[in-house]
Amino acid sequence: MIQWLRRSFVAGFFVTVPLFISVAAFIWIFNVVDGLTTPMYDRLLGRRIPGLGTASTAAALVLVGALARNVIGLRVLQRAESWLLKVPVFRTIYAPVKQLIAAFSPDNELGFKRVVLVEDPRHGYALGFQTREFTVDRGRGPEPMLAVYVPTNHLYLGEIVIVERDRAAFPDITVEDGIRIFLTGGMALPPTVRI
């Protein structure tokens, strides 16, 4: 009976904790986003309407996105960004965060292209993301090379490995699945990977 209780408790723990953390994170994000504009709406409307701040934030994101896709709007946003990047403290925070977010954007041509498996003399093999394809000329003509980002701590720290293109293998893993593999410490790696 004790054995059954212990197994049931452990199984329940591993089912409940990820669910609880996900729900708590969702509620926290909702409260943060909703809390940014709620005081303004409280004063304007005279009463609290839960979710109005989140809805207006989503609408603002859609408007900024529509503006960014417009030629004139894109120029305005680029000009504003160039002014903000002249502020030293803002620049040190904004630029790396923007590059990290852009790496995951499916529309970004400079983001992660695909998952790459490269031979690593220190560890055997390394899984990473192709970030760039280029050529190197060492006097024998152009040689195709790849820049591969290999995360070492979740996704925001890592190293860039430059490999010859023919020494890289491309497993049948999407970029989204690759991100999941890194975030779970390899536990999301499928049992069979085709190259």
C-alpha positions in Angstrom: 0.0 0.0 0.0 2.9 2.4 0.9 4.5 1.6 -2.5 1.3 2.4 -4.4 0.8 5.7 -2.5 4.4 6.7 -3.2 4.1 5.9 -6.9 0.7 7.7 -7.2 2.1 10.7 -5.4 5.2 10.9 -7.7 3.0 10.4 -10.8 0.6 13.1 -9.6 3.4 15.4 -8.8 4.9 15.2 -12.3 1.5 15.7 -13.9 0.3 18.6 -11.7 3.5 20.7 -11.2 4.1 21.5 -14.9 0.3 22.3 -15.3 0.4 24.5 -12.2 3.5 26.4 -13.3 2.1 26.9 -16.8 -1.2 28.2 -15.5 0.5 30.4 -12.9 2.8 31.9 -15.5 -0.1 32.6 -17.8 -2.0 34.3 -15.0 1.1 36.3 -14.0 1.6 37.5 -17.6 -2.1 38.4 -17.9 -2.0 40.4 -14.7 1.2 42.2 -15.7 -0.1 43.2 -19.1 -3.6 43.9 -17.8 -2.2 45.9 -14.9 -0.3 48.3 -17.2 -3.4 50.0 -18.5 -6.0 49.0 -15.9 -5.5 52.2 -13.7 -6.1 54.4 -16.7 -9.3 52.5 -17.6 -10.5 52.5 -14.0 -10.3 56.4 -14.0 -11.9 56.7 -17.4 -14.8 54.2 -17.0 -15.2 54.5 -13.2 -15.1 50.7 -12.7 -12.8 47.8 -13.3 -13.3 45.6 -16.4 -10.9 42.6 -16.2 -9.1 41.8 -19.4 -9.6 45.3 -21.0 -5.9 46.1 -20.5 -4.9 42.8 -22.2 -7.4 43.4 -25.1 -6.1 46.9 -25.6 -2.4 45.7 -25.5 -3.2 43.1 -28.1 -4.9 45.7 -30.2 -1.8 48.0 -29.8 0.4 45.1 -30.9 -1.7 44.6 -34.0 -1.6 48.3 -34.9 2.2 48.4 -34.4 2.6 45.3 -36.6 0.4 46.8 -39.3 2.4 50.0 -39.1 5.7 48.0 -39.3 4.5 46.3 -42.5 3.7 49.6 -44.1 6.6 51.3 -46.0 6.1 54.7 -44.3 5.4 53.2 -40.9 8.5 51.0 -41.2 10.6 54.1 -41.9 9.1 56.0 -38.9 9.8 53.0 -36.6 13.3 52.6 -37.9 14.0 56.3 -37.3 12.6 56.1 -33.8 14.7 53.0 -33.1 17.9 54.7 -34.4 17.2 57.6 -32.0 16.6 55.2 -29.1 19.8 53.3 -29.9 21.8 56.4 -29.2 20.8 56.2 -25.5 23.7 54.2 -24.0 21.8 52.2 -21.3 18.8 51.6 -23.6 21.1 50.3 -26.4 22.9 47.8 -24.2 19.5 46.2 -23.2 17.4 46.7 -26.3 19.8 45.5 -29.0 20.6 42.0 -27.6 16.9 41.4 -26.6 15.8 42.4 -30.1 18.3 40.1 -31.7 17.3 37.2 -29.5 13.6 37.7 -30.2 14.3 38.2 -33.9 16.1 34.9 -34.0 12.9 33.0 -33.2 10.7 35.0 -35.7 9.6 32.9 -38.7 9.6 36.0 -40.9 13.2 37.0 -40.0 15.7 36.1 -42.7 18.5 36.5 -40.1 17.0 34.1 -37.6 17.6 30.4 -37.0 17.3 28.6 -40.4 17.3 25.0 -39.3 18.7 22.5 -36.9 22.2 21.2 -37.6 24.2 18.3 -36.2 27.9 18.9 -36.3 30.8 16.8 -35.1 32.4 18.3 -32.0 35.9 16.9 -31.2 35.4 17.7 -27.4 31.9 16.2 -27.0 31.2 13.9 -29.9 28.3 15.7 -31.6 26.7 19.0 -31.0 23.1 20.1 -31.9 22.7 23.7 -32.9 21.0 26.1 -35.2 22.2 27.3 -38.6 22.4 31.1 -38.5 24.3 31.8 -41.7 25.7 30.2 -44.9 28.7 31.8 -46.4 31.9 31.0 -48.4 35.6 31.2 -47.4 38.4 31.5 -50.0 41.7 30.0 -48.8 43.3 30.2 -52.2 41.6 27.0 -53.5 38.3 28.7 -54.5 35.2 29.4 -52.5 34.4 26.8 -49.9 30.8 26.6 -48.5 30.7 27.1 -44.7 28.0 27.3 -42.1 27.7 29.4 -38.9 26.0 27.2 -36.3 24.8 28.6 -33.0 25.2 25.9 -30.3 23.3 27.0 -27.1 25.0 26.1 -23.8 22.6 27.6 -21.3 19.0 27.5 -22.4 19.0 29.6 -25.6 20.5 32.9 -24.7 24.1 31.8 -24.1 26.1 29.7 -26.5 28.9 29.6 -28.9 29.2 30.0 -32.7 30.8 27.1 -34.5 32.0 27.5 -38.0 32.0 24.2 -40.0 32.4 23.2 -43.6 29.0 22.6 -45.1 29.7 19.0 -46.0 30.6 18.2 -42.4 27.2 19.3 -41.2 24.2 17.0 -41.1 20.6 18.3 -41.1 18.3 16.1 -38.9 14.6 16.0 -39.5 14.0 18.3 -36.6 12.2 21.7 -37.0 13.5 24.8 -35.4 10.6 24.8 -33.0 11.4 21.2 -32.0 15.0 22.1 -31.7 14.2 24.9 -29.3 12.1 22.5 -27.2 15.0 20.0 -27.1 17.3 22.7 -25.7 14.8 24.0 -23.2 14.2 20.5 -21.9 17.9 19.6 -21.7 17.5 17.0 -24.5 14.5 15.2 -23.0 12.3 16.3 -26.0 14.7 14.6 -28.5 12.8 12.0 -30.5 13.8 8.4 -30.1 14.8 8.2 -33.7 16.4 11.1 -35.7 16.7 10.8 -39.5 19.5 12.7 -41.3 
